Amino acid sequence: MPLIPEEPQIHESAQGPRATPASGRVAPTPRPVPGPRPAAPPRPGRPGPSRPAPPVQRTPHDVAVAKPGLPGPTAPAASVPAPASVTPQVQLIPASAAGALDAAEEAVDLLLDSGRAPGDVLVITTGDQHPWAAHELSFGEAAYWAQHDAGDDVFYAHADTVARAKSRPVVVVAVNGGADSAPADALPLAHARAGALLIVCGDPQQINSVLGAGV
């Protein structure tokens, strides 16, 4: 039997035959390899660089939040002692009954020259009214006492009406006559209305007898 020569064998490639895409079919596009995403371009209509990133918020550890503290025990208020009754200083100016009013006027002038406000001074007479008081009373008691209540000038009052007068830092008493009991009646009232200083113009023996009685 004659031998038939063998046909050469064609060895297939390890990758296999290449597939030829059929007509009308599009080969699939290869997927891109994942990588960093490029920065997005700025939006149209907003020129300039892209919007900056918002500031990083700090954590609670970075910012110390002030918490309202609980009220602690309050210190007790310092007790203010009640003001003790101030005893006014008493000054005696020797003068006769006829010269007591002039001595009182000189005392008032010295007070005003030393810086005392006119409204700080009250002058009391035991005998005749002071000329200023007599003049003002001619317009009526209402207008007279209205000036007293205003408290912006030296006020002159008689011992008979001194109970109606208010206290002032300085009270000047002119013992210029009147009844024998006038100093004993006027000085206690004047002493009670003097805040810092009581000046008495008159007979020293007569005044000392009243002052020794506890004025």
C-alpha positions as CSV (number, residue, x, y, z in Angstrom):
1,M,0.0,0.0,0.0
2,P,1.6,3.2,-1.1
3,L,2.4,5.7,1.6
4,I,0.6,9.1,1.5
5,P,2.8,11.9,2.6
6,E,1.5,13.6,5.7
7,E,0.2,17.0,5.4
8,P,2.0,19.6,7.4
9,Q,0.2,20.2,10.6
10,I,-0.5,23.8,11.5
11,H,-0.1,24.5,15.2
12,E,-2.6,26.9,16.6
13,S,-1.3,29.9,18.5
14,A,-1.5,29.7,22.2
15,Q,-3.7,32.8,22.2
16,G,-6.1,31.2,19.8
17,P,-7.3,32.5,16.6
18,R,-8.0,36.3,16.4
19,A,-11.6,37.0,16.2
20,T,-12.4,39.3,13.5
21,P,-15.3,41.6,14.5
22,A,-18.3,41.1,12.5
23,S,-19.3,43.7,10.1
24,G,-21.5,46.4,11.8
25,R,-20.3,45.7,15.3
26,V,-18.2,48.1,17.3
27,A,-15.5,46.8,19.5
28,P,-16.0,47.7,23.1
29,T,-13.9,50.6,24.4
30,P,-11.5,49.6,27.0
31,R,-12.2,51.0,30.5
32,P,-9.8,53.5,31.8
33,V,-7.7,52.6,34.7
34,P,-9.0,54.2,37.9
35,G,-6.8,57.1,39.1
36,P,-6.9,60.6,40.7
37,R,-9.8,62.7,39.4
38,P,-8.7,65.9,37.8
39,A,-9.8,69.1,39.3
40,A,-13.0,70.4,38.0
41,P,-12.7,73.5,35.8
42,P,-14.3,76.7,37.0
43,R,-17.9,77.1,36.2
44,P,-18.6,79.4,33.3
45,G,-19.8,82.9,34.3
46,R,-17.6,82.9,37.4
47,P,-14.2,84.2,36.3
48,G,-11.2,83.7,38.5
49,P,-9.7,80.8,40.4
50,S,-11.8,78.1,41.7
51,R,-13.7,78.6,45.0
52,P,-11.3,78.1,47.9
53,A,-12.1,75.3,50.2
54,P,-14.0,76.2,53.3
55,P,-11.9,76.6,56.4
56,V,-11.3,73.5,58.5
57,Q,-13.5,73.6,61.5
58,R,-11.6,73.1,64.7
59,T,-12.4,70.3,66.9
60,P,-13.6,70.8,70.5
61,H,-10.1,70.2,71.7
62,D,-8.8,73.2,69.8
63,V,-11.3,75.7,71.0
64,A,-12.0,76.1,74.7
65,V,-15.7,77.0,75.2
66,A,-16.3,79.2,78.2
67,K,-19.0,77.6,80.2
68,P,-21.0,79.7,82.6
69,G,-19.7,78.9,86.1
70,L,-22.0,78.1,88.8
71,P,-22.5,81.1,91.2
72,G,-20.4,80.6,94.2
73,P,-21.3,81.7,97.7
74,T,-21.4,85.4,97.7
75,A,-19.5,87.3,100.3
76,P,-21.7,88.8,102.9
77,A,-22.3,92.5,102.4
78,A,-20.3,94.6,104.7
79,S,-22.5,95.9,107.4
80,V,-22.7,99.7,107.4
81,P,-22.9,101.0,111.0
82,A,-25.7,103.3,111.6
83,P,-24.5,106.9,111.7
84,A,-24.1,108.0,115.2
85,S,-25.8,111.2,116.3
86,V,-23.3,114.0,115.6
87,T,-22.9,116.5,118.3
88,P,-22.4,120.0,116.8
89,Q,-19.5,122.1,117.9
90,V,-20.5,125.0,120.0
91,Q,-18.8,128.4,119.6
92,L,-19.6,131.4,121.9
93,I,-19.1,135.0,120.7
94,P,-19.4,137.4,123.7
95,A,-21.7,140.3,122.8
96,S,-24.2,142.5,124.5
97,A,-27.9,142.3,123.6
98,A,-27.6,145.4,121.5
99,G,-24.5,144.1,119.6
100,A,-25.5,140.4,119.3
101,L,-27.1,140.9,115.9
102,D,-24.1,142.7,114.5
103,A,-21.9,139.9,115.9
104,A,-24.1,137.3,114.2
105,E,-23.8,139.2,110.9
106,E,-20.0,139.2,111.2
107,A,-20.0,135.4,112.0
108,V,-22.1,134.8,108.8
109,D,-19.7,136.8,106.7
110,L,-16.8,134.8,108.0
111,L,-18.6,131.6,107.3
112,L,-19.3,132.6,103.7
113,D,-15.8,133.8,103.2
114,S,-14.4,130.5,104.4
115,G,-16.4,128.6,101.7
116,R,-19.7,127.8,103.4
117,A,-22.7,127.8,101.1
118,P,-25.4,130.4,101.9
119,G,-27.9,127.6,102.1
120,D,-25.9,126.0,104.9
121,V,-26.6,128.8,107.4
122,L,-29.6,129.5,109.6
123,V,-29.7,132.6,111.8
124,I,-32.0,132.8,114.8
125,T,-32.9,135.9,116.8
126,T,-34.4,136.0,120.3
127,G,-35.4,139.6,120.4
128,D,-36.3,141.8,117.4
129,Q,-36.6,140.2,114.0
130,H,-33.7,140.5,111.6
131,P,-34.4,143.3,109.1
132,W,-34.3,140.8,106.2
133,A,-36.9,138.6,107.9
134,A,-39.1,141.6,108.7
135,H,-39.0,142.7,105.1
136,E,-39.8,139.3,103.7
137,L,-42.6,138.7,106.1
138,S,-44.3,141.9,104.8
139,F,-45.0,139.9,101.6
140,G,-46.7,137.1,103.6
141,E,-45.6,134.0,105.5
142,A,-46.1,131.7,102.4
143,A,-43.5,133.6,100.4
144,Y,-41.2,133.9,103.4
145,W,-41.2,130.2,104.2
146,A,-40.9,129.3,100.5
147,Q,-37.5,130.9,100.6
148,H,-36.6,128.7,103.6
149,D,-37.7,125.6,101.7
150,A,-35.7,126.5,98.7
151,G,-32.6,126.4,100.8
152,D,-30.4,128.4,98.5
153,D,-29.6,131.4,100.8
154,V,-29.1,132.3,104.4
155,F,-32.4,132.2,106.3
156,Y,-33.3,134.4,109.2
157,A,-36.0,133.2,111.7
158,H,-37.2,134.2,115.1
159,A,-36.9,131.9,118.1
160,D,-40.7,131.7,118.3
161,T,-40.9,130.1,114.9
162,V,-37.6,128.2,114.8
163,A,-39.5,124.9,115.5
164,R,-40.7,125.2,111.9
165,A,-37.2,125.6,110.5
166,K,-35.3,122.6,109.1
167,S,-31.8,121.5,110.1
168,R,-28.8,123.2,108.5
169,P,-25.1,122.5,108.9
170,V,-24.5,125.8,110.8
171,V,-26.9,127.7,113.1
172,V,-26.1,131.1,114.4
173,V,-28.1,132.4,117.4
174,A,-28.2,136.1,118.2
175,V,-29.3,136.6,121.8
176,N,-30.5,140.2,121.1
177,G,-33.1,140.6,123.8
178,G,-36.5,139.1,124.4
179,A,-37.8,137.5,127.5
180,D,-35.4,136.3,130.2
181,S,-36.3,132.7,129.2
182,A,-35.6,133.4,125.5
183,P,-32.0,131.8,125.5
184,A,-33.2,128.8,127.5
185,D,-36.0,128.3,124.9
186,A,-34.1,129.0,121.8
187,L,-30.7,127.3,122.4
188,P,-32.0,123.7,122.7
189,L,-34.0,124.1,119.5
190,A,-31.0,125.7,117.7
191,H,-28.7,122.9,119.0
192,A,-31.0,120.3,117.6
193,R,-31.0,121.9,114.2
194,A,-27.3,122.5,113.9
195,G,-25.6,119.7,111.9
196,A,-22.0,120.7,112.5
197,L,-21.6,124.0,114.2
198,L,-23.6,126.2,116.6
199,I,-22.5,129.8,117.1
200,V,-24.1,131.8,119.9
201,C,-23.7,135.5,120.1
202,G,-24.7,137.0,123.5
203,D,-23.9,137.4,127.1
204,P,-21.4,134.7,128.1
205,Q,-22.8,134.3,131.6
206,Q,-26.3,133.9,130.4
207,I,-25.4,131.5,127.6
208,N,-23.1,129.4,129.8
209,S,-25.9,128.9,132.3
210,V,-28.0,127.4,129.5
211,L,-25.2,125.4,127.9
212,G,-24.3,124.0,131.3
213,A,-27.9,122.7,131.6
214,G,-27.1,120.1,128.9
215,V,-27.4,121.9,125.6
